[in-house]
């Protein structure tokens, strides 16, 4: 096995035990980038020389016995909405061509650097994160299929071994969707748990920053570094001494006993208009949780008829407000799909926006009541696997036709509207070999429970390998 194939936790253990050096690990990842990146298009830019210098510094610290923690010397990628001092933040858009580099690190970039992580490069997003496919990037399992979005570059980099972990952003599913479509783990934390200072916004009241990794334990290790109050983000949750915080990443030798844990299985919405192979894989994974001791409880998802209208009623006007100046001065620089959505936002009224806010308040209240009965909810992450890159719609067995973007966002958006944490875990492949994801949703600040459940499932599932980059 090459070092680039190691999980974060395995690589960290090898570095700490001096069986692997940060330089060897980073060189292996950069070799992988050179071999497969031209076929995938995951990266906007690769900072190879800077990464090697950082790895050499991390190696010197390791030799002196100074370890910064589990991320010491670990190669990472950042979605190109995340500011890194001295580098441009392009948001994969012509609108930002020629913009000056960022003056300061974003909070998350600074925290990862302080923890010893090594930046390999910045990854592609669907332009300004306003889409679910990331057209510049190809799926790591089949280059004829979509990567998913908007954090498609980050998910593909992790799946293909060109980064050991990556960060993405999630406004309607943009971490979990590409994670599911590329067979990796994606975590959208509780709203406000991870600061967004220095991260380009799509919709300020729906945006989240979180990790994309190869294993659940890896995701927990990254989250432990990212989480915590930052006064520069108005939505950042205040620090409460002794209050709920993410657990350290699960012990790789930890047990898988879920006795007493209540897993909610939706009787509506999450299994409506879902591909038969996706449903079968997810229900099989839920059954495995039951064999580990969990008790399955049927739940009714509240206010489902309002989900789509609420998501778009919040996101569209907030995105248009953010882009107001450039939409008026350089509209021709936006991609057609993004420009149409931004222009649509100009037609929405204040009343529309206020009604969406009221609906969200009611929805959060009803979800809190539903979650009183369970510890987590288990459901598909997306209703279908990665579609061919030229496909615009999905047709369901009853003849219903749905756009690809609407299909991909339908099951992930509720966690953004309500702000609850959500974790996507790979649970198999369809007949064409494309990955399938199961989504675990929990109580606000309930990341430790989600990680425990996801880790228990993962420990009993067949070992996963890097995507074949076909």
N, C-alpha and C positions, 0 to 999 in steps of 0.2 A: 504494500500500500504506500502510495506517495504521500508526503506530508500535506499536500493540498486536499487530500481526501479525508483528512481527520475532522472530526467534530471539534467545536471550540473546547469543550470540556476535556476531550482526549488530548488535544494539542497542548492545552494549559498544563495538564498533568505531566506530559512528556517534557515540556520546558522546565517545569519546576524540578523534575527529577534529573535534569541535565541529560536526558536521552535525545533531546531535540533542541536546536538553538533557534532563536527568532530569525536569524539570517537564513538558515536552511528552510524554515517554514515560508518566509516571505519570498525567497527565491523560487521555491516550488510553485507558489501561487502565481507569481509573475510569469514563470515558464508556461503555466496553464493558460494564463491570459493571452500570451503570444500565440499559443496553438489554436485556441478555440474562439477567442473574441471576434476575429474577422467574420466568423460564421453566425455569431449571435447578436452583436451590436448592443451589448448590455451597458457599455460605458460611454459616457460623454467624453471623459478624459481619464487617462491613467498617469499617475505620478510615480513612475517606477523608481527614479533616482531618489526622490524624497523618501519613498517607502524603504529603500535599501538603507538610507542613512538612519532612519528611525529604527529599523531592525538592528542595525549595528549598535546603536545607543542602548536599545533594550537588551541586547546580548551582553554588553559591558555591565549593565546593572545586574543582570542575572548572575554573571560570573562573580560579582562582588556580593552576592547574596541579597540584593535589594530587589524584591519582587513587589510590584504594585498591586497585585491581585490576579484574578483569573483571566483578565484580558491582556496581561503583560506579553507584548510581542505578537499579538494575534492580528492577522490581516483583516481589514474591514473595508466596506464600501459605503458611501453615503449617497442617498438620493439627491439629485442636483436641484433640490429646493432648500438644502441645508447649507448655511453659510460656513465656509472655512476661510480663515484669514489668508489673504494673498491669492485666493482662487476665485474666478468668476462663478456666480450662481446663475446658470443659464435657464433653468426650468425647461430645458429642451425646446426653447422657443426663439424664433428670429427676433422677437421683440427685444430680447436682451443681448443680442449680438453687439459687441463693442462696449458693453457696460463695464465699469471699472470693477476690479476684484473687491471682494468683501474686506472691510477694514478689521473686522473682529470675527472670532469664532462664534457660532451659535452656542447656546448653552449645552446642547447634547454633544456637539463636536468637542467642546472644551472638556466635558466630563469624560468622554471616551479617551481623549488624548492623555488626560491626567491619570487615567487608569492603565495606560501603557499600550493601548490599541494602536495599530499601524495602519494609516490610511493608504489604500491602494489606488483609489480613484473615486470619481463622481459618476453615478449611474443615471441612465435615462429614465424620464418620467413621461407619461402622456402629457402633452403640452400644458404647463401650469397645473398639472395634476387633474385636469378637467376631462377625464375619460377613463375607460376601463380596459383598454387594449394595449397601449404603448406601441404604436405602429413602427417605431424605429428598431424595436427589439423582437427577436424571435424566441419561441418557446424552447427551453433547453432539451426537451424530450423529442421534439419534432419541429424543425424549422419552418414547416408549412403551416403551423398553428400559431395562434396568438399567444403572446406572453402573459396577457392579463395586465391590468393596470390599476391605478396609475403607477405603482411602484414596480413596474415590470422589470426594469433593469436590475434592481436590487434582488428580486426573487431569482432571476435567471443567473446572476453572478453567484449566488449561494448554491443554487442547484447544480451549476456547472463546475464548481470548484475554483472559480476565479475570485472568490472572497470567502473567508471562513464564516463571517456574518456580515449583515448589512442593516442599515436603517431605511425605513420607508415612512410614508405618511398615509393616513387613512381618514377620509372624509365620508365615504359611503361604502367602504370595503377595500380600499386601495392597498392595504397590506395583505389582507386575508385572501382576496381574489387571486392575485398572482402567486401567492404562496401555495394555494390549493392547486392551481393550474400547472405549477412546476414541481410539485411533490416535496415542498419544504414546509417548515413551521413558520407561522406568522402570528404575532401578538399585537392586538390593539388594546392598549391599557385603558383603565378608567379615565374619563375625560378630566384633564387637569393634573394627572399624576406625573406625566413627563412634560417638562416645560417646552414651549414652542418659540421662545425668543430666538431670533435669527433664522427662522424657518419661513419661507415664502408661504403665504396663506392662500387657500382656496376659499374656505368658508370658516371664519373664525370660531363660530359656535359649534362646528362639527369636526374640526381638524384634530387629529391625534398624531403623535410620533411614536413609533415602536419598532421592535426588532424583527428581522427575518433571519432564520437560523436553520441548521440542519436537524437539531433535536430540541425537545422541550427544555431539557436541562440547559442547553445553550441559551435559549430565550430568557430563562430565569436569571442566568448570570449577567446578561446584558441589561436586563431590566433593573437589577439591583444597583447598577451604576447610573442608569439614566434617571431613576425616580427621585423626586425631592423638590421642594419648593424653590421657586425663582421669582422674586418680586417683579422682574421685568416682563413676565407673562401675566396679564391681568386675570387669566383663567386658572393660573397655577394654584393647586390646592395648598392651603396653609399647612405648615409643619406642625404636627401635634405630638409632643414627646410621649412616647409609649403608645401612640396610635397605630392604626393598621399600616404596615409597610410590606412590600414584597419580600417573601422569604428568600434566603440565599438559595442558589440553584440546588435542586434535589440531589441527594447523594446517589451516585450511580449504582450503589449496592442497596439502595433503599427498597423496602418491601412494596408490594403492589396491592395490599389489602385495602379495599374500599368499603369494607363493612360499615353499614350505617349511613353511607352517603346517599343522598336522594338525587337521582338524575331525572330531570324533566324531559319527557318525549312529547313534542308538539303534536296535537291532533289536527291542527290547521296551519295554514300558511307555509311552513318550512318543508312540507312534503307535497305541496300542491305544484303541479307543473314542474316535476323533477324527473330527469332521465332515469329510466328503470335501473340501469347499472349503478348510477350514483346512489339511488335510494337503497339498493340491495347492499352495497358496500358499507354505507353509513349505518343501516340497521344491524348489519353483522357486527360492526364495531361497537354499537350500543349494547348488543348482546354480550360482547366480551366484557364490557364494564359490569354487566350484571353477574357474570361468572366470577368477577373479582370481588363481589360482595355488595355492589351498589344495588339500591332498590329503585326500580323504574316507576315513575309517576307520570301519568298523562296530564298534560297541561294545555290550556286554551290560550293562544296568543291573543292579547286584547287589541282592539282598535285597528285590525289589519287593513280595513278598507281605507284608512287614512294614512297609511305608511308612506306610500309613494308621493302623495300630494304634500305631506309634511316635509319629507326629505327635500324635494325640489323647491318647495315654498321657502325653505330656509337657505338652501345652498345657492340657488340662482341669483337672488338679489344681493346676497353677501359677496359672491364672486364678482358680480358686475360692479359693485361699489369699490372693490379693491382695484379693479382695472379701469376705473372711470377715465383717468387722464389718458392712458395709452390707447384705450378703445376709441377715443375721440381724435387723437393725433396721428396714430399709426395703425389703423384697423387692418390695413392690407398685410401687415406682418404676422397676423394671427393665422393659424390654420382654419380652414372653413368651418370644421365642426365646432371648434372652440369659439370662434367669432359669432356663430349663430346663437350659441348658448348665452354668450355675454350680451348680445343685442336683445335676446329674449328677456333678459333680466331688466332691461330698461322699460319694458312694457308692464312689469308687475307693479301693483299699487302697494302703498303702505298698508292698506287693509288686508291684502293677500299675505303680506309678511307677518302682520300681527296675528292673523288667524293661524298661521303655521306655528308661531310661537305658543299660542294658547293650546293648540293640539299637542305640541311637544310636552307641555306641562302636564296635561291630562294623561298622555301616554306614559310618562315617567311614573306618575302616581299608580297607574294600573299595572305597569310592569313590576313595581315594588310589591304590590299585593300578590301578584302571581309568584314572584320569587320567594315569598314567605313559605311556600309549600315545598320548595326544592333548594338544593345547593348549587346545582348547575343545570343548564339546559343543553342537550346534545341534538345536533341537527346538521344537515348538509351545509357546507360553506357556500358553494355555488350549485345551481341546479343542473349544470351540465359541465363536461370537461372542456378543454381548450378547443375552440372551433377553428376551422381553416381561416387563414388570415384574410381571405377575400369574402367571407360570409358576413352578411349584415343582419340576418334574422335567425331566429330559432323557431321551428314549428313543432308544437307539442302533439301528443297522440290524439287529442280531441279536436285538432285542427286550429287551435289558437296559435297565432303568430306573434312573436315578441322580438323586439330589437335585441341584439346581443348585449348592449350596454344595460338595458332594462333587466334582462335576465340575470346578468352577473351582479347587479346591485341589489336585486330584490330581497335576497336573504341576508345580506350583510348590513344594509342601511339601518335596520332597527337598533343595532348596538351603537351607531353614531347618534341617532336621534335621542336615545335614552342615556347615553354616556356610559353604559355598562361595559366591563371588559369582555373581550372575545378572543379566543385562541383557535387557530386553524391547525389541524394535525393531519398528516397524510394517512389514508386508510386503505390504499390499494390503487388499482388501475382498471380502466375499462378495457374492452376487447381490442381497442387500437393501441393499447399500451400507455394511454394518457392518465396522469395522476388524478386521484379523487381525494377531496378533503372533507373532514368532519369538523364542525364548528362547535366549540364549547363556550357558552355564555354564562356569566355569573353575576354575583352581587357587586355593587360598587365597592372598589378596593378589595375585591375578592380574588385578586390575581393568584395568591398562594394556593387557593383551592383549585382553580383552573389548572395551574401548573402541576399540582399533585395528581389530578385526574388524567391529564394529558400524558404525564410521565409514566403513570401506571399502565395506561394503554400501550404506550410506546415500548415499555419494557417487555410486554408479552407479544408484540408484533414482530414479524420477520425484519431482520436488519435491512436498512435502506442503503443504497449505493448512490454515487453521483449519477446525474442524468447522462445518458449516452452521447448527447450532443450529436444527434444523427444528421 
